[in-house]
Amino acid sequence: MKVYRQYLKGCPESKDSLLQGENTAKQQRLAFWSQANPVMPWDFRHRATQKTTSVPTQEQQQNNCDPAYPDFCIPKNSPDLDCRDISQRRFKVLPPDPHGFDRDGDGIGCEK
């Protein structure tokens, strides 16, 4: 449970129980808090809406890696791959995503 504090002032009678629920979820690592590095929803949405240009690193250029996948190397001009063909999950995808790993367009590949 993640409480959006900006909305709490409109809920004075339930504020304490909402904050207590969030604290319990954090302590027990439930739902949103079960992630190793939880990203606040507003940060995730902000990043997903930013237009990112693909700038390959020097290592990617030397290794002939596709700059659309900066977290690991998929060689340029590889045959068409699907998520079941690779072991990585939930990785950064930059346009143009030639393999279609980011089906919903949020910048994260092979989410499911």
PENOR-V805366 format. One record per pair of residues at least 6 apart in sequence whose ideal C-beta (glycine too) atoms are under 6 Angstrom apart, sorted by the first residue. I is the first residue (numbers start at 1). J is the second residue. Records with the same first field share a line. If there is no record, write none. Layout:
I->J ; J
//
This chain:
1->21 ; 22 ; 25
2->32
3->18 ; 19 ; 22
8->15
25->31 ; 33
26->33
32->38
48->106 ; 107
52->94
54->67 ; 68 ; 94
56->67
60->67
63->73
64->75 ; 76
65->73
66->74 ; 76
68->94 ; 97
70->92
71->91 ; 92
72->88
81->99
83->110
89->110
90->108 ; 111
91->109
93->101 ; 102 ; 107 ; 109
101->109 ; 110
102->109
//
